Amino acid sequence: MDSSALTEAQVPRRRLLQLGVALTPLLQLCWLSSPAVRAEDNFGLPDMTEVQICSSLDGTEQPCLYWAPDTASEQPTPVLVFLHSWSGNYKQRNNAWQQEAVQRGWIYLHPDFRGRNDTPQALGSKLARQDILDAIDFAGKSFQVDSQRVYLAGTSGGGHMSMLMAGHHPDRFSAVSAWVGISDVADWYRFHVKDGVPQNYAKMILKSLGGPPGDDLSRDADYRDRSPLGHLARVADLPIEVAAGIRDGYTGSVPISHTLLAWNEIARAKSGEPIAADEIKRLTRLGGQSEELKQTLAGIPVDASLGRKVVFRQQIRSSRVTIFDGGHEGIAAAACEWLSRQKRTVD
């Protein structure tokens, strides 16, 4: 599930944070220096800095990597918060996403939000959600952040968390781009149980939530709290993009129904028409039918911004869903190009 994100990202050289930041009781910064990564491992990208941010909920020190252009202290600057994947953490390599931020002159934040999704504190918990908000607050105290251009994006587990943050905290983001994300944790758990035996991702969910869905009311409520489907009805006027490769669920680990069902909640929140259940079934099945898919793709031109053929797309005002010719992956250039067109003042 995490293979594409792991090959795209980067672990940059980190240095001691040297910023004069006014501390508040709710957001205290704890300084940490780290050894440098060799220059040949830096992929030509500028160094990032690691900072420890004290959680405003439980007071623990939570790591975050960031990069900012020199001008960010003097003029309003967009910020891209990019979220690591399901089995990763803040050190995960995400070259393409950092590169987009650097080329566009955006602040780049890569928070940890409790790391791998195999502990109760991770996997979309309230603590993990607050870590992302605390990272944004850190950026706001350290730089001149453009309040109309606070962007959130993620792939796979990062797509799950991006959609979850959009539902829980829609007022904190100018736009959200979520790729191949999990929208229903209980459903995804069942997808990864084979012949009654939990596989890797199902085992991780068990470690996070303490048991399977369906046998405990309190635990089921926790599953719902950590699943975007239960919260996307709140997105209102937040521009949000959800996207998935048509083959995911066959060559990848997240069926595209997770993206399509998430879109239906978004569509309803924006008074739009949801995708019919039969169409969701058709599209989900199509990814596993190689000859039928080949024939479907034959007459479709390549989308210029995506660099792929678009199998299905629906748009409601400034939000959209895209199913493209691909698998379990996020396309950083296309996501950031779409994000760059969105402006919305955040709290």
N, C-alpha and C positions, 0 to 999 in steps of 0.2 A: 504493500500500500504506500510505503514511503519512498520507494525507489526513485521516482522522478524528482521529488523535493530534495532528496539527499544528494543527487548529482547536480542539481542546479545551484545549491547554496554554497556559502563559503564561511569558514571560520577565520575571521581576519585577526590581524595583530591587535592586541589591546594595550592600552596604556593607562596610566593613572588619570582619572578624571580631574581636570584642573579648571573648574568653573566656579565662580562666586555665586552661589545660589542661596536665596533666603530660605531658611528652613521653617517648616510649620509643624505643629504637633502631629498632624495627620500624614505628612509626607516628609520623612527625614531621609537624607541621602547618606549612605555609608560608603566610604571610599575603598577601592580595591585596585591594586596593581597586579598585572599578570605578565608572564614572560611573553616575549614577542614570537610570533610565527615567522618562520623563515620567509624571506622575500619571494622565493620561487613558489611558495605555497599561497601567495596572496592574490594570484590570478589577475594582476594588474589593477585591482581595485584599491581604493584608499583604505587605510587602517580604520577600524572601528574601535570604539572605546567601551569598556565594560564598566557598568555602574551597578552598585547594589542599592536597591530601593526598598526602604522599610515599608512593608505592607501596612496600609491604613486600616486593615481589619484585624490582623493577628500580630503585627509588629515584627514578623520575621523578615530577614533580608532576602530579597528576591532579585536575581541577576537580570540584566538587560544589556544587550549590545546596541550601540547606536553610532550613526555618522551624521554630521551636519555640515553644510557648506559654510565657508567663512562668513558669508553675508547674513547667516541666519540670526546672528545676534543684533543685527542692525535693521533688518527689513522683514516684513511679513513673509513667511516661508511655508509652503505646503509640507505636510508630514505624511509619510506612508508607514503605517504600522503593519508589518508583515508577520504572520503567525506560523510557527513551525508545525510540522505534521504530527500525526498520532503517536508515533514511536520516537519522536525526536525531542530536542530541547533547544534552548537559545543558541547553542553552538552549532546547530545544524547548518550545513552549507546551502546557501540560497543565492548563488551568484547572480542569476538573471534578474532577480527582484532588486537586489542592492544596486546592480548596474543601472537599472531603469531609474532608481531614485537619484543616483549620482549624476547621470546624464541630464536629468530634468532639474537638478538643483533642489531636490526635496530632502528634508530631514528623513532619515531612515531609522526606525525603531524595530528591534527584534527581541521582544520580551520572552521570558521563560514560561510564564503562567503555570508554574508547578511541574514543568517538564513532561516526561512520558506519561501517557494516560494509563497508568497502572497503580495509582494510589488514590485514596479517597479525596485527597486535596486537589488532584488533577481532574481531567475529563469534565471540563465545563462547570466545575464547582463554583460556588459564590466567591471563594478565595481566588480561584484562577481568573475569574472574570474581573475581580477587583485589581488584580495584578496588572492587567492590561490598561485599566483606567488610571492606575497609579503611574504607569509608564508615560501615558499621555500627559498627565499632570506634571511629571518631571520635565517633559519637553516644553510645556507651557511656561514653566518657571525658569528654564534655562535659555530659551530662545524666543524670538519673535515669531510665534506660530500664526499662520494665516487661519483665522477662525472659520473661513469659508471653504477650506480645503484640507480637512482632516480625514484621511483616507485609511480604510482598513481592508486587508486582503489576506487570503490564505488558500492553501491547496490541501486536499485530503482532510486530515485531522484539523489543519488550519482552516479549511473551508467550513468544517463543522463549527469551529469556534467563531469564525467570522459571522456565520448566520446566527449563532446563539447570541453574540454580542449585539447584532442588529436587532434581535427581538427583545432582549433584556434592556438595552441602552440605546435606542434609536436616536436619541437627542444628542449623543456624543460624537456622531460621525457625519461627515458631509456626504459620503458615499461608501458603499461596501461591495467588494468583488469576491465572490466565493466560488471556488472551483472544486469539483468532484467531492463535495462535502457530504458527511453523514447527517441526515436530518432527523432520524428516529433511532436512538441508541438501542432500544429494545428490539426493534426490527433488525438492526444490523447485528446484534448479538445472535439472534436466531439464524441469520444468514451464515454465520461462522460457527455453527454447531453442525457437525457432520456425523450422521448415524448416532446421534445422542451424545457425541463427545465434543466438548468445546475446543475449538482450534485457537491459534495464537491470539487473535484480536478478541475473541470471546473470553479467553482467559484473562486478558488485560481488563476487560469490562468487569469481570467477577472480582478482581482485585480492587477495582475502584468503587464498586457499588455493593460489594459484600454478598452477592448472590444473583441468581437469574431473575428476569422479570416474571411477574405473574403469580408469585406465591407469597407476597407480603405487600400490604397496602402502602406502608410507609416507604418501602423501597421502590415500589412502582411510581410513587409521587416523585422520588428522587430521579428516576429514569426520565420522567416527563420534564422535570426542571432542567435537566442537562441536555434535552433534545430540542433543537430549533423549532420543530413543528408546533410545539405548544406555545410559542412566543412570537412567531413571525406575523401574527395578526396585528401586532403593535407598530409595524414599520411605517404606517401612514405615508408621509411624503418623503421618506428617506429613499434616495436612489439606490437600488440594489441590483446587482447582476449576479445571476447564478448560472454556472456552465458545467458541462460534463462531456466527456468523449463517449461516443455511441457504443464503443466496445467495452467500456468499464463494466465490471461485474462479471465479465467473461475473461478478459485478459488482465483485469484489475480487480480490486477488492470491494468496490462500492457500486452497486447497481444504480443506473441512472434514474431509477424511480425515486431515489432520495432527493435528487435535484428537482425532478418534475413535481413531486408532491410538495416540496418546499415552495416552488414557484406558485402552486395553487393557493397556498396560504397568503403569499405576497399579493397575488392577483386579487383575492377577496378583500384584502386590507386596502387595496387601491380601487375598489369598486369595479374591478375588471372581470373578464370571463375566464374561469379556470379551464385547464385542459381536461377534456373528457377522459373518463377512466379507461375506455377502450383504446384511446390514442396513447395513453401512458403504457398500457400493456403492449401495444403494437411496437412502439419505439423501444421499449425495454427488450422485447423479443428480437427485434431487428439486429441488435448488436451481436447476437449469436448465430445469425443466419448469413454466412459469408457470401453465398451467391446472390441472395436477395439484396444484401447490403451493397454488393458490387454494382448491381443493376441500378439501385437507387442513387448511388453516388455518380454514376456515369454521366447523367445530364445536369449535374450541379456545378456551377463555376466556383472557383476558389474565392473565398471572401478576402478582400484586400487587407483589412486590418487584422484579421485573425490568421491569415496564411493557411487556412484550412477550408474545406468545404463544410458548409452549414447544412446539417440534416434537418434541423427544426429550430425555429426562432419565433418568439412572441415578445412583443413589447407593449408595455402600458406606461404611458408618459415617459419618464426618464429611467424606468426600470426594465429589465429584460431577462429572458432565459435563452440560453443557446446550447443546443446539442450539436457537437461538431464531429468531424471525422478524426477520431483519435481514441485514446484510452484513458488511463488514470493519470492525468497530468494537468498542470496549470500552465497557461501561456502568459508569461509576465508582460511582454510588450503589448499584447492586445488588452490585457487587464488595465495596465497603466495608461494606455491611450484612452480607454473608456473613462477611467477615473479622472483623467485630466480635464475632461469636458464637463465634469460635475462641480457645481458650486452650491453650497448650502451652509448657512451660518449655524454653528453648533453652540451648545451651552458651554 
